[in-house]
């Protein structure tokens, strides 16, 4: 892993949609985990975008929702596919 996770790293309007882990993903692992945790707790997406992604949905609802949806999708992808790549990396 080249980039260390940074919970204070700025979040893009859309998460990557690549077939493998990107430097952006590495930097935002913490965000992905926080998104998954908040989803498991049933938190409202509007609150999550403000607290986790740093986007105020009352001021930028479309941007906030798109960021939430794409980052949540990427977080789920990490749990279903991306983790395998991480496991392969640790074996080398």
LUMVO-80133 format. One line per field, with one value per atom (N, C-alpha, C, O): residue number from 0; residue in one letter; atom name; z, y, x negated. Coordinates in pm, 1 decimal, m for minus. Atoms other than C-alpha are relative to their C-alpha. Example, Ala and Ser with C-alpha at 12.3 -4.5 7.8 and 13.67 -1.06 7.14 Angstrom:
BEGIN
pos: c(0;0;0;0;1;1;1;1);
code: c(A;A;A;A;S;S;S;S);
site: c(N;CA;C;O;N;CA;C;O);
Z: c(0.0;780.0;0.0;66.5;m6.0;714.0;73.0;89.9);
Y: c(m119.0;m450.0;120.0;118.1;m119.0;m106.0;109.0;219.8);
X: c(m89.0;m1230.0;m90.0;m193.6;82.0;m1367.0;77.0;26.1);
This chain:
BEGIN
pos: c(0;0;0;0;1;1;1;1;2;2;2;2;3;3;3;3;4;4;4;4;5;5;5;5;6;6;6;6;7;7;7;7;8;8;8;8;9;9;9;9;10;10;10;10;11;11;11;11;12;12;12;12;13;13;13;13;14;14;14;14;15;15;15;15;16;16;16;16;17;17;17;17;18;18;18;18;19;19;19;19;20;20;20;20;21;21;21;21;22;22;22;22;23;23;23;23;24;24;24;24;25;25;25;25;26;26;26;26;27;27;27;27;28;28;28;28;29;29;29;29;30;30;30;30;31;31;31;31;32;32;32;32;33;33;33;33;34;34;34;34;35;35;35;35;36;36;36;36;37;37;37;37;38;38;38;38;39;39;39;39;40;40;40;40;41;41;41;41;42;42;42;42;43;43;43;43;44;44;44;44;45;45;45;45;46;46;46;46;47;47;47;47;48;48;48;48;49;49;49;49;50;50;50;50;51;51;51;51;52;52;52;52;53;53;53;53;54;54;54;54;55;55;55;55;56;56;56;56;57;57;57;57;58;58;58;58;59;59;59;59;60;60;60;60;61;61;61;61;62;62;62;62;63;63;63;63;64;64;64;64;65;65;65;65;66;66;66;66;67;67;67;67;68;68;68;68;69;69;69;69;70;70;70;70;71;71;71;71;72;72;72;72;73;73;73;73;74;74;74;74;75;75;75;75;76;76;76;76;77;77;77;77;78;78;78;78;79;79;79;79;80;80;80;80;81;81;81;81;82;82;82;82;83;83;83;83;84;84;84;84;85;85;85;85;86;86;86;86;87;87;87;87;88;88;88;88;89;89;89;89;90;90;90;90;91;91;91;91);
code: c(X;X;X;X;X;X;X;X;X;X;X;X;X;X;X;X;X;X;X;X;X;X;X;X;X;X;X;X;X;X;X;X;X;X;X;X;X;X;X;X;X;X;X;X;X;X;X;X;X;X;X;X;X;X;X;X;X;X;X;X;X;X;X;X;X;X;X;X;X;X;X;X;X;X;X;X;X;X;X;X;X;X;X;X;X;X;X;X;X;X;X;X;X;X;X;X;X;X;X;X;X;X;X;X;X;X;X;X;X;X;X;X;X;X;X;X;X;X;X;X;X;X;X;X;X;X;X;X;X;X;X;X;X;X;X;X;X;X;X;X;X;X;X;X;X;X;X;X;X;X;X;X;X;X;X;X;X;X;X;X;X;X;X;X;X;X;X;X;X;X;X;X;X;X;X;X;X;X;X;X;X;X;X;X;X;X;X;X;X;X;X;X;X;X;X;X;X;X;X;X;X;X;X;X;X;X;X;X;X;X;X;X;X;X;X;X;X;X;X;X;X;X;X;X;X;X;X;X;X;X;X;X;X;X;X;X;X;X;X;X;X;X;X;X;X;X;X;X;X;X;X;X;X;X;X;X;X;X;X;X;X;X;X;X;X;X;X;X;X;X;X;X;X;X;X;X;X;X;X;X;X;X;X;X;X;X;X;X;X;X;X;X;X;X;X;X;X;X;X;X;X;X;X;X;X;X;X;X;X;X;X;X;X;X;X;X;X;X;X;X;X;X;X;X;X;X;X;X;X;X;X;X;X;X;X;X;X;X;X;X;X;X;X;X;X;X;X;X;X;X;X;X;X;X;X;X;X;X;X;X;X;X;X;X;X;X;X;X);
site: c(N;CA;C;O;N;CA;C;O;N;CA;C;O;N;CA;C;O;N;CA;C;O;N;CA;C;O;N;CA;C;O;N;CA;C;O;N;CA;C;O;N;CA;C;O;N;CA;C;O;N;CA;C;O;N;CA;C;O;N;CA;C;O;N;CA;C;O;N;CA;C;O;N;CA;C;O;N;CA;C;O;N;CA;C;O;N;CA;C;O;N;CA;C;O;N;CA;C;O;N;CA;C;O;N;CA;C;O;N;CA;C;O;N;CA;C;O;N;CA;C;O;N;CA;C;O;N;CA;C;O;N;CA;C;O;N;CA;C;O;N;CA;C;O;N;CA;C;O;N;CA;C;O;N;CA;C;O;N;CA;C;O;N;CA;C;O;N;CA;C;O;N;CA;C;O;N;CA;C;O;N;CA;C;O;N;CA;C;O;N;CA;C;O;N;CA;C;O;N;CA;C;O;N;CA;C;O;N;CA;C;O;N;CA;C;O;N;CA;C;O;N;CA;C;O;N;CA;C;O;N;CA;C;O;N;CA;C;O;N;CA;C;O;N;CA;C;O;N;CA;C;O;N;CA;C;O;N;CA;C;O;N;CA;C;O;N;CA;C;O;N;CA;C;O;N;CA;C;O;N;CA;C;O;N;CA;C;O;N;CA;C;O;N;CA;C;O;N;CA;C;O;N;CA;C;O;N;CA;C;O;N;CA;C;O;N;CA;C;O;N;CA;C;O;N;CA;C;O;N;CA;C;O;N;CA;C;O;N;CA;C;O;N;CA;C;O;N;CA;C;O;N;CA;C;O;N;CA;C;O;N;CA;C;O;N;CA;C;O;N;CA;C;O;N;CA;C;O;N;CA;C;O;N;CA;C;O;N;CA;C;O;N;CA;C;O;N;CA;C;O;N;CA;C;O;N;CA;C;O;N;CA;C;O);
Z: c(0.0;0.0;0.0;85.9;12.7;m109.0;84.9;146.0;m74.9;54.9;132.3;136.6;m130.4;425.8;8.8;m38.2;m18.8;513.2;77.4;173.8;m63.3;610.0;20.7;m75.3;m25.0;779.4;m27.9;m33.6;28.3;706.0;m147.1;m184.7;142.6;333.5;m62.4;m30.7;65.8;117.3;m84.6;m142.2;72.0;m45.0;m134.8;m144.8;134.9;m418.3;m10.8;71.9;21.8;m551.5;m33.8;m6.5;31.8;m676.1;35.2;12.4;m30.7;m554.8;m128.9;m225.6;118.6;m804.3;m30.6;56.5;43.0;m1002.5;m87.2;m200.5;71.5;m1105.3;42.4;148.2;m34.8;m1109.5;103.1;143.4;m104.1;m859.5;92.9;62.8;m99.9;m554.0;m56.8;m116.6;50.3;m641.3;115.7;232.4;m106.3;m451.6;79.0;199.8;m68.9;m371.9;104.8;218.0;m94.6;m211.1;121.8;235.4;m110.9;m1.9;95.8;217.5;m80.9;120.3;78.8;187.2;m58.5;203.2;66.3;86.9;m69.7;372.7;125.1;153.4;m122.8;694.0;m30.9;40.7;39.0;517.6;m33.4;8.0;37.4;372.8;124.8;133.3;m122.4;714.2;78.1;130.6;m71.1;870.8;m69.9;m4.1;75.2;592.2;28.8;53.6;m27.1;644.5;142.2;164.2;m139.3;1021.4;14.4;79.7;m11.8;987.0;m67.1;m17.9;67.8;740.8;86.8;96.4;m88.4;978.4;119.1;171.2;m113.1;1253.2;m42.1;42.3;49.4;1029.5;m1.3;1.2;0.8;1023.7;m128.7;m234.6;115.3;789.1;m90.6;m43.0;93.8;474.2;5.9;m15.4;m5.6;514.3;114.6;100.8;m114.1;855.5;m30.6;5.4;33.5;725.1;m97.0;m82.5;95.4;434.1;69.7;35.0;m72.4;673.3;89.7;87.0;m98.1;939.6;m63.5;m29.1;56.5;728.3;m124.7;m139.4;127.0;386.4;m1.3;m91.7;m7.1;490.6;m101.3;m141.9;96.0;251.7;65.6;114.3;m62.6;381.2;m98.3;m196.6;90.8;218.6;m5.2;m101.7;4.3;311.5;m97.4;m147.1;93.7;93.7;m138.8;m239.0;127.4;m178.4;m3.5;0.7;m10.8;m178.8;m110.9;m83.2;110.3;m523.2;11.7;m4.2;m16.6;m467.0;118.0;108.5;m120.3;m118.6;m26.4;11.4;24.5;m234.3;m96.3;m75.6;95.9;m530.9;69.3;48.4;m72.6;m308.2;94.5;102.6;m92.3;m51.0;m74.7;m36.0;75.4;m307.3;m59.6;m50.3;65.0;m492.3;102.3;81.0;m103.8;m176.2;73.9;111.6;m62.5;m19.3;m92.7;m47.0;95.5;m334.9;0.1;m6.0;m1.7;m326.3;130.7;130.3;m128.1;42.6;m4.8;44.1;13.5;m34.0;m93.3;m66.9;93.3;m329.5;72.8;49.4;m75.7;m93.3;84.8;97.9;m84.8;133.1;m81.8;m31.2;84.7;m158.0;m91.6;m121.4;98.5;m393.1;35.8;24.9;m25.5;m289.6;106.9;99.1;m108.0;24.7;m51.0;5.2;55.6;m187.6;m52.8;m37.4;49.1;m351.4;116.5;108.1;m118.8;m9.1;56.9;96.5;m50.0;101.9;m88.0;m37.5;92.2;m207.6;20.4;14.6;m22.5;m141.1;125.3;126.8;m125.4;212.7;m7.8;73.9;15.3;95.0;m71.4;m64.6;76.5;m120.1;78.1;27.8);
Y: c(m117.1;0.0;123.6;139.4;m119.7;329.6;115.4;188.1;m109.5;571.2;m51.2;m151.0;34.4;554.7;58.2;169.5;m55.8;595.0;131.4;144.7;m131.5;954.0;41.4;79.3;m36.0;1025.0;146.8;185.8;m141.7;1395.1;35.3;152.2;m25.3;1355.2;49.6;m1.6;m48.0;1551.4;m110.5;m194.5;101.8;1341.4;55.1;168.6;m38.2;1353.4;m8.4;m72.1;5.0;1403.3;m141.8;m178.3;138.8;1044.0;m88.7;m52.7;98.7;740.9;m71.1;m71.9;74.2;536.7;m117.7;m168.5;117.7;260.7;m84.5;m119.9;75.9;69.8;m146.5;m177.9;142.0;m309.0;m40.3;m156.5;29.6;m285.0;120.3;229.1;m105.9;m80.0;112.4;88.5;m118.6;272.1;72.3;45.0;m82.9;519.0;76.6;96.2;m67.8;706.1;m92.9;m51.7;96.7;391.2;m14.5;m11.9;16.6;345.0;117.5;99.8;m121.4;702.1;8.5;66.8;m15.8;668.3;m126.4;m135.9;120.1;325.7;36.4;m25.5;m41.0;501.0;49.2;16.7;m47.9;676.1;m117.8;m120.7;116.5;346.0;m75.7;m115.4;70.4;180.7;77.4;18.6;m82.4;471.0;m2.8;m3.2;9.9;456.2;m132.3;m135.8;131.4;84.7;m8.0;m62.5;m0.8;131.4;81.4;37.7;m85.5;415.4;m65.2;m54.0;70.0;212.6;m113.3;m132.4;110.3;m85.3;50.6;m20.3;m59.6;147.6;67.8;114.4;m62.4;283.2;151.2;214.7;m146.0;638.7;58.9;m3.4;m71.1;886.4;45.7;99.1;m32.7;943.7;147.2;181.3;m144.2;1323.1;33.0;116.8;m19.1;1308.2;m57.2;1.3;67.0;1069.6;84.1;93.6;m80.0;1294.5;116.0;151.6;m111.3;1579.9;m48.1;8.2;45.1;1383.8;m75.6;m51.3;86.4;1131.6;61.0;60.1;m49.1;1295.0;150.8;201.4;m143.9;1660.1;81.0;188.8;m70.6;1760.5;24.9;m68.3;m37.6;1948.2;m22.0;51.0;34.0;1792.2;108.0;114.1;m106.8;2091.6;110.1;184.2;m101.4;2313.5;m56.7;12.6;63.5;2066.3;m141.6;m240.1;131.7;1783.2;m97.5;m215.2;90.5;1640.9;m49.9;m168.9;36.8;1646.6;m95.4;m195.0;82.9;1499.3;m140.7;m238.9;131.8;1217.2;m81.0;m200.5;71.2;1129.0;m48.5;m162.0;39.4;1125.5;m115.8;m212.2;107.8;911.9;m131.3;m234.3;122.0;662.5;m64.3;m185.9;58.0;619.8;m49.0;m151.5;44.1;598.7;m123.0;m211.3;118.5;351.6;m120.4;m230.2;109.6;140.9;m48.6;m168.8;38.7;146.8;m70.3;m165.4;65.7;55.4;m143.8;m234.8;136.4;m245.1;m82.6;m200.1;68.9;m335.7;m47.1;m157.6;36.7;m334.4;m125.2;m210.1;116.4;m587.6;m125.9;m237.0;114.9;m812.2;m41.1;m159.4;28.3;m785.0;57.5;m11.3;m68.5;m534.2;m64.6;m62.2;61.7;m718.2;m114.1;m139.6;108.6;m1009.9;53.0;m10.6;m63.1;m777.7;35.2;17.1;m32.1;m660.9;m125.1;m121.8;125.8;m1020.5;m48.1;m95.0;41.1;m1098.3;86.7;37.0;m91.7;m791.6;m38.1;m29.0;30.1;m901.6;m129.3;m151.8;125.9;m1241.5;17.7;m70.3;m22.4;m1090.4;77.3;103.9);
X: c(m84.0;0.0;m88.7;m175.4;81.2;m147.3;52.2;m26.1;m61.0;96.1;54.1;126.0;m55.5;170.8;140.4;163.8;m133.9;539.4;m6.8;m82.2;m2.7;615.2;145.1;212.3;m139.2;949.2;30.6;147.2;m20.3;896.3;m20.3;m12.6;20.4;829.8;129.6;237.0;m121.4;1072.2;63.2;m6.0;m75.6;1342.4;42.8;89.5;m42.5;1411.5;152.3;217.6;m144.4;1762.9;46.8;161.2;m31.4;1752.5;m118.3;m233.8;103.9;1560.5;m40.2;36.1;43.9;1358.4;92.7;163.3;m74.5;1522.9;m92.5;m59.8;103.3;1212.2;5.9;60.5;m1.9;1164.4;m105.1;m110.3;98.0;878.0;m12.5;36.7;16.3;782.9;m86.0;m190.9;69.4;673.6;m70.0;m41.6;59.2;453.3;107.6;93.8;m109.9;776.9;61.2;86.6;m55.3;917.0;m90.4;m43.1;94.9;603.5;7.1;3.0;m6.1;627.1;130.8;134.6;m133.4;998.0;55.8;176.8;m47.5;1016.8;79.9;182.5;m68.6;1119.7;141.4;236.1;m133.1;1407.4;91.5;207.4;m79.7;1526.9;47.5;163.7;m38.5;1524.3;105.9;200.5;m97.5;1711.6;136.2;240.3;m125.2;1971.6;69.9;190.4;m58.4;2023.9;55.3;163.5;m47.2;2052.5;128.5;223.2;m118.7;2302.4;120.4;232.7;m108.4;2508.2;53.5;174.7;m40.0;2512.6;80.6;166.6;m71.5;2636.5;130.0;206.5;m122.2;2913.7;m2.3;103.1;11.4;2782.6;57.1;49.8;m54.3;2949.7;m114.0;m214.2;107.1;2744.1;m38.0;m154.3;29.2;2772.6;m95.3;m184.4;89.4;2608.2;m138.3;m240.5;125.3;2343.3;m82.9;m204.8;77.8;2248.2;m69.1;m181.7;61.3;2184.2;m113.7;m223.1;98.7;1997.2;m116.1;m231.8;104.4;1805.8;m63.7;m185.9;52.1;1773.9;m26.6;m93.0;24.8;1773.3;78.4;34.8;m85.0;2053.0;134.9;198.9;m126.2;2357.1;114.3;127.3;m108.8;2662.4;108.8;184.9;m100.6;2879.5;m41.1;43.7;50.1;2659.9;m25.5;m7.8;32.8;2559.7;59.6;m14.1;m62.8;2815.1;m38.8;m61.7;34.4;2734.0;m143.4;m170.6;140.9;2359.0;m17.0;m88.7;11.3;2396.5;52.0;m11.7;m57.8;2622.0;m86.5;m107.1;86.1;2399.1;m127.9;m170.6;121.4;2090.0;30.8;m45.4;m38.5;2270.1;19.9;m35.3;m31.5;2399.8;m125.3;m142.4;117.9;2069.6;m102.3;m167.1;94.2;1858.5;53.4;m23.6;m58.0;2100.2;m14.6;m46.6;17.2;2091.1;m144.5;m170.4;141.7;1712.2;m35.4;m113.6;23.9;1708.4;50.3;m16.5;m53.4;1928.8;m87.7;m113.1;89.0;1705.9;m126.5;m175.5;120.2;1407.7;25.8;m62.3;m29.3;1581.4;25.4;9.3;m31.4;1677.2;m114.9;m130.7;104.0;1377.9;m137.0;m238.5;126.1;1112.3;m85.2;m208.0;77.4;1014.0;m87.4;m193.9;80.8;889.2;m133.0;m237.3;123.1;638.4;m91.6;m213.1;80.3;523.6;m65.5;m182.0;56.6;474.8;m114.8;m216.8;108.3;267.9;m123.1;m235.6;113.4;51.5;m78.2;m200.9;69.0;m26.9;m78.1;m167.4;71.2;m145.8;m133.4;m219.2;124.3;m421.5;m101.9;m211.0);
